[in-house]
């Protein structure tokens, strides 16, 4: 959906505000790559979504942030981050409106989204988890049917459970969804496993547990505007390949996610 430039400005983190009227500019010495703002690789994301991106001490940090920082470094620019609704990211609306150069939001690559976005090579293998209070008696998606069920709006987790005949309460953000579970609005939620694991590290959430893992075969990708930024997409893929070959990816993975699973 379109938004006035002043509304976008209010959501910009770590960066000044550019409008969709800005002419693309050359990225440092890489004259073939055009950016919406001089000296900056602008990233659209949706906060909070730890450990992939969240605000800490006035900065946006996380797994996705560190990986896109590698791309920005290769371009000789800094990364700026814009917080925008996930619906606008997955449909390509934010990129089409000129709000950002790249989308990095823990976003699963799907055929539907490929119609609106050009994705990078996959950078993360994702699974979904069901989270509930200990002693709930919920042990699977089947036993969760009939319970007050929660999901995050516009996500593949929400789509997955709907496809299994569940009509969940839809929360705008992962934080709102987790708080809905804690407050008793819902009895069980579906969410990406790394997000759930991060939440469970807090001793305040010790009454909750993962009651089932859902291996949905998902992979995350970064995205650029459809049919418009092949040069930047190639630079993102090159940075990911280099990070995986020289150990940088593993270090970032361990820092934010934990030990890597066996291949």
C-alpha positions in Angstrom: 0.0 0.0 0.0 1.2 3.6 -0.7 2.2 5.8 2.2 3.1 9.4 2.3 6.8 10.2 2.5 6.4 11.7 6.0 5.1 8.4 7.3 8.1 6.6 5.9 10.4 9.1 7.6 8.9 8.3 10.9 9.9 4.6 10.5 13.5 5.0 9.3 16.1 3.7 11.7 19.9 4.1 11.4 19.4 6.4 8.4 18.1 9.7 7.1 14.8 9.6 5.1 14.7 9.6 1.3 11.4 9.7 -0.7 10.4 7.7 -3.7 11.1 10.8 -5.8 14.8 10.5 -5.1 16.8 9.6 -8.2 18.9 6.4 -7.8 22.5 7.0 -7.2 25.7 5.1 -7.9 26.9 2.8 -5.2 30.5 3.9 -4.4 32.8 2.6 -7.1 30.3 0.1 -8.4 28.7 2.4 -11.0 26.5 -0.4 -12.3 24.5 -0.6 -9.1 22.0 2.1 -8.4 20.8 2.9 -4.9 17.9 5.1 -3.8 20.1 7.1 -1.5 23.7 8.2 -2.0 26.2 6.4 0.2 23.6 4.0 1.7 22.2 0.6 1.0 18.6 1.0 2.3 17.0 -2.2 3.7 13.3 -2.7 4.4 12.5 -5.0 7.3 9.7 -5.6 9.8 10.4 -5.2 13.5 10.7 -6.9 15.8 11.7 -10.4 14.5 14.6 -11.5 16.7 17.1 -13.1 16.1 16.9 -11.9 12.5 16.3 -8.2 13.2 15.3 -6.3 16.3 16.0 -2.9 18.0 18.5 -2.9 20.8 19.9 0.3 22.4 18.6 2.4 19.5 20.1 0.3 16.8 18.7 -2.5 14.6 20.7 -5.7 15.0 20.4 -9.3 14.0 21.3 -12.1 11.7 19.9 -10.5 8.6 21.4 -7.1 9.5 24.9 -8.6 9.8 24.6 -10.4 6.4 23.4 -7.3 4.6 26.2 -5.3 6.3 28.6 -7.5 4.3 26.9 -6.4 1.0 27.0 -2.7 2.1 30.7 -3.1 2.9 31.4 -4.6 -0.5 29.6 -1.6 -2.1 31.6 0.9 0.0 28.5 2.3 1.7 26.6 2.0 5.0 23.4 0.2 5.6 20.2 2.1 6.5 17.1 0.3 7.8 13.4 1.1 7.3 10.7 -0.6 9.4 7.7 -1.3 7.3 4.7 -3.7 7.4 5.6 -7.2 6.3 2.6 -7.2 3.9 4.3 -4.4 2.0 7.5 -6.3 1.9 6.3 -9.6 0.7 4.1 -8.0 -2.0 6.9 -5.9 -3.3 5.1 -2.7 -2.5 7.9 -1.2 -0.4 10.5 -1.8 -3.1 8.2 -0.6 -5.9 7.5 2.6 -3.9 11.3 3.3 -3.7 11.4 3.0 0.1 14.4 0.7 -0.1 16.9 -1.2 -2.2 16.6 -4.6 -0.6 14.2 -6.5 1.6 15.7 -8.5 4.5 12.9 -9.7 6.9 13.4 -13.4 7.6 11.3 -13.9 4.5 10.5 -17.3 3.1 11.0 -17.8 -0.6 7.6 -18.8 -2.2 6.3 -19.1 -5.8 3.7 -16.5 -4.9 6.3 -14.0 -3.7 8.6 -14.7 -6.6 5.9 -13.1 -8.8 6.5 -9.8 -7.1 10.1 -10.0 -6.0 13.5 -11.2 -7.3 15.1 -13.3 -4.5 18.7 -14.0 -3.7 20.0 -17.5 -3.3 18.6 -19.0 0.0 20.6 -18.0 3.1 18.7 -19.8 5.8 16.8 -23.1 6.2 13.8 -22.5 8.4 11.3 -24.7 10.3 8.1 -23.8 12.2 7.4 -24.6 15.8 4.3 -24.8 18.0 4.7 -23.1 21.3 2.4 -23.6 24.3 2.4 -23.6 28.1 4.0 -26.6 29.7 1.3 -29.2 30.6 -1.1 -28.0 27.9 -1.5 -31.4 26.5 -0.8 -30.1 23.0 1.8 -32.3 21.3 1.1 -31.8 17.6 -0.8 -29.7 15.1 -3.7 -32.3 15.3 -4.0 -32.0 19.1 -3.9 -28.2 18.7 -7.1 -28.1 16.7 -9.9 -26.8 18.7 -7.6 -24.7 20.9 -7.3 -20.9 20.8 -4.6 -20.7 18.2 -2.4 -17.7 17.3 -0.2 -16.8 14.3 1.7 -13.8 12.9 -0.1 -12.1 10.1 1.0 -12.6 6.4 3.5 -15.3 7.3 4.0 -18.8 5.9 3.4 -20.2 9.3 -0.1 -18.7 9.3 -0.7 -20.0 5.8 0.5 -23.4 6.8 -1.9 -23.9 9.7 -4.8 -22.4 7.7 -4.1 -25.0 5.1 -4.5 -27.6 7.9 -7.9 -26.4 8.8 -7.0 -24.1 11.6 -8.4 -20.5 11.8 -5.9 -18.7 14.0 -6.1 -15.3 15.7 -3.8 -13.2 13.6 -1.3 -10.9 15.3 0.5 -8.0 13.5 4.0 -8.8 14.9 5.9 -11.7 16.5 6.0 -9.7 19.8 2.3 -9.3 19.8 1.8 -13.0 19.0 4.1 -14.1 21.8 2.5 -11.6 24.2 -0.9 -13.0 23.2 0.3 -16.4 24.3 1.6 -15.1 27.6 -1.6 -13.2 28.4 -3.8 -16.1 27.6 -5.4 -14.6 24.5 -4.4 -17.8 22.8 -3.2 -21.3 24.0 -0.8 -22.2 21.3 1.0 -20.3 18.5 3.0 -21.2 15.3 6.2 -19.3 14.7 9.6 -19.8 13.2 11.8 -22.0 15.4 14.7 -19.5 15.9 12.3 -16.8 17.0 10.7 -19.2 19.5 14.1 -20.4 20.8 15.2 -16.9 21.4 12.1 -16.1 23.3 12.5 -19.2 25.5 16.0 -18.1 26.6 14.3 -15.5 28.8 13.8 -17.0 32.3 10.5 -15.1 32.4 9.2 -17.5 29.8 10.2 -20.8 31.5 6.6 -21.9 31.8 6.4 -22.4 28.0 7.9 -25.0 25.7 8.1 -26.1 22.0 5.4 -28.8 21.8 6.0 -29.7 18.1 8.3 -29.0 15.2 6.9 -28.5 11.8 9.4 -29.2 9.0 7.9 -27.1 6.2 11.0 -27.1 4.0 11.2 -23.3 4.0 14.2 -21.2 3.0 14.7 -17.5 3.6 16.0 -15.1 0.9 16.8 -11.5 0.5 14.8 -9.7 -2.2 15.1 -6.7 -4.6 12.6 -5.0 -6.9 11.2 -7.3 -9.6 13.1 -7.2 -12.9 14.9 -4.0 -11.9 18.1 -4.7 -10.0 20.0 -7.6 -11.3 23.4 -6.0 -10.5 22.5 -5.6 -6.8 21.1 -9.1 -6.7 24.3 -10.5 -8.1 26.3 -8.5 -5.4 24.1 -10.0 -2.7 24.6 -13.5 -4.0 28.4 -12.9 -4.3 28.6 -11.6 -0.7 26.6 -14.6 0.6 28.8 -17.1 -1.3 32.0 -15.4 0.0 30.7 -15.4 3.6 29.9 -19.1 3.4 33.3 -20.0 1.9 35.5 -18.0 4.3 33.6 -18.9 7.6 32.0 -15.5 8.1 28.5 -16.9 7.6 29.2 -19.6 10.3 30.4 -17.0 12.7 27.3 -14.8 12.2 25.0 -17.9 12.4 26.6 -18.9 15.7 26.3 -15.4 17.1 22.6 -15.0 16.4 21.1 -18.5 16.0 23.4 -20.9 17.8 25.2 -24.1 16.7 24.6 -24.9 13.0 22.7 -28.2 12.4 24.4 -30.9 10.5 24.0 -30.7 6.8 
